[in-house]
């Protein structure tokens, strides 16, 4: 075989790998969305001057830390698994944290963000909610106003399956943020027309 054939085989393998990797990621997300259990993760207000960076919403969650007997065996940046449950209002709660996944139970893979005394602070794999560019600005204003008023309930709707978690939507008072952003766009256009 000559060099040309090796180059052709190498090129074909490179193209094949570039197709397989994204396809497997998409299939994993689709499986999680299709077969997963939905959980509502209650969010907390973010800095109103910068809730967006680019075209996504930065989310922070009420359930983001877990008490343990000792943090000595954990390191910042470690992977961990959080066993999920729900509270009386139907929001997700952390029941336990482990280095190993559970069998036949709802859990998600997280990363240890920081340790403080007997507290482990985690980073969820769904802390960013990406949006269509045209809706990002109006959604930012709606989300910021809802968080300021103190009466609105905001949460992330997440599908969980075998340790994987996919953020389906961000909800404010049970209405999708994208729908609220569209309503905001209509209101802002009407104000411009009235001027």
C-alpha positions in Angstrom: 0.0 0.0 0.0 1.3 3.4 -0.8 1.2 6.7 1.2 -1.8 7.9 -0.7 -3.9 4.9 0.5 -2.7 5.5 4.1 -3.7 9.1 3.9 -7.1 8.2 2.5 -7.7 5.7 5.2 -6.5 8.2 7.9 -8.8 10.9 6.4 -11.8 8.5 6.4 -11.2 7.5 10.0 -10.9 11.2 11.1 -14.2 12.0 9.4 -15.9 9.0 10.9 -14.7 9.9 14.4 -15.9 13.5 14.0 -19.3 12.1 13.1 -19.5 9.4 15.8 -18.6 11.6 18.8 -21.3 14.3 18.4 -23.9 11.7 17.3 -23.3 9.7 20.5 -23.6 12.9 22.6 -26.9 13.7 20.9 -28.2 10.2 21.3 -27.4 10.2 25.0 -29.2 13.5 25.5 -32.2 12.2 23.5 -32.3 9.0 25.6 -32.2 11.1 28.8 -35.0 13.4 27.5 -37.1 10.4 26.3 -36.6 7.9 29.1 -35.6 10.2 32.0 -37.5 11.3 35.1 -38.3 15.1 35.3 -37.1 17.0 38.3 -37.7 20.6 39.2 -34.6 22.3 40.6 -35.5 25.5 42.5 -33.3 28.4 41.4 -32.2 31.4 43.5 -31.7 35.0 42.2 -28.5 35.8 40.4 -26.7 39.2 40.3 -29.2 41.3 38.4 -26.5 43.2 36.5 -25.1 40.0 34.9 -27.5 37.1 34.8 -26.5 36.3 31.2 -23.1 35.9 29.7 -23.5 35.7 26.0 -26.6 33.8 25.0 -27.3 31.8 28.1 -28.8 32.2 31.5 -26.6 31.4 34.5 -28.6 29.4 37.0 -27.9 29.0 40.7 -29.8 26.5 42.8 -31.3 26.3 46.3 -30.0 22.7 46.6 -26.3 23.1 45.8 -24.5 22.0 49.0 -24.5 18.8 51.0 -23.3 18.2 54.6 -20.9 15.3 55.2 -19.0 13.9 58.2 -15.7 14.9 56.7 -14.5 16.6 53.5 -11.0 15.2 53.9 -11.5 12.4 51.3 -13.0 14.8 48.7 -11.1 17.1 46.4 -12.2 20.2 44.5 -13.0 19.1 41.0 -13.8 15.5 41.9 -16.7 13.8 40.2 -19.5 12.7 42.5 -23.0 11.3 42.3 -26.0 12.8 44.0 -29.1 10.7 44.9 -32.2 12.7 44.1 -35.5 12.9 45.9 -38.4 15.4 46.0 -39.7 17.6 48.8 -43.4 18.2 49.6 -43.7 20.9 46.9 -42.3 18.6 44.3 -38.8 20.2 44.0 -35.6 18.2 43.7 -33.6 17.5 46.9 -30.2 15.9 47.4 -30.6 12.7 49.5 -27.0 11.5 49.5 -23.7 12.0 47.8 -21.3 9.3 46.8 -18.2 8.5 44.7 -20.1 5.7 43.0 -23.4 5.7 41.1 -26.5 4.1 42.6 -28.3 1.2 41.0 -32.0 1.5 40.0 -32.4 4.9 41.6 -32.5 8.5 40.3 -29.1 10.2 40.5 -27.0 12.7 38.6 -23.3 13.0 38.1 -22.0 16.3 39.5 -18.6 17.9 40.1 -17.3 19.1 43.5 -17.0 22.8 43.2 -15.6 23.6 46.7 -15.3 22.1 50.2 -15.9 24.1 53.4 -15.7 22.4 56.8 -18.3 19.6 56.6 -20.0 21.1 53.5 -19.5 20.0 49.9 -20.7 22.6 47.3 -21.5 21.0 44.0 -21.6 22.1 40.4 -24.6 20.8 38.4 -24.0 19.9 34.7 -27.0 22.2 33.8 -26.0 25.5 35.2 -26.4 27.3 31.9 -29.6 27.7 29.9 -28.8 28.4 26.3 -31.2 30.5 24.3 -31.9 31.8 20.8 -30.0 35.0 20.3 -33.1 37.2 19.6 -34.7 36.1 22.9 -31.7 36.5 25.1 -32.1 40.2 26.0 -35.9 40.0 26.7 -35.5 36.8 28.6 -32.8 38.5 30.7 -35.2 41.3 31.6 -38.1 38.9 32.4 -35.9 36.6 34.6 -34.3 39.6 36.4 -37.7 41.2 37.1 -39.2 37.9 38.3 -36.3 37.3 40.7 -36.5 40.9 42.1 -40.2 40.8 42.8 -39.8 38.1 45.4 -43.2 36.6 44.6 -42.3 34.5 41.5 -41.1 30.9 41.6 -38.3 30.1 39.2 -37.0 26.6 38.6 -35.1 24.5 36.1 -37.0 21.6 34.6 -34.4 18.8 34.2 -34.7 15.3 32.8 -32.6 12.7 34.6 -31.7 9.2 33.4 -28.9 6.9 34.6 -26.7 9.7 35.9 -27.2 12.0 32.9 -29.1 15.3 33.3 -30.6 17.4 30.5 -32.0 20.9 31.1 -35.4 21.0 29.4 -36.5 24.5 30.3 -36.4 27.3 32.8 -39.8 28.1 34.3 -41.1 31.1 36.0 -44.4 30.5 37.8 -44.8 27.3 35.7 -44.5 29.3 32.4 -41.5 28.6 30.1 -38.9 31.4 30.1 -38.9 31.3 26.3 -42.7 32.0 26.2 -42.3 34.9 28.6 -39.4 36.3 26.5 -41.7 36.2 23.4 -44.4 38.1 25.3 -41.7 40.6 26.4 -40.6 41.1 22.8 -44.2 41.9 21.8 -44.6 44.4 24.7 -41.3 46.1 23.8 -42.3 46.4 20.1 -45.7 47.8 21.1 -44.0 50.5 23.3 -41.7 51.4 20.4 -44.7 51.8 18.1 -46.6 54.0 20.6 -43.7 56.4 20.7 
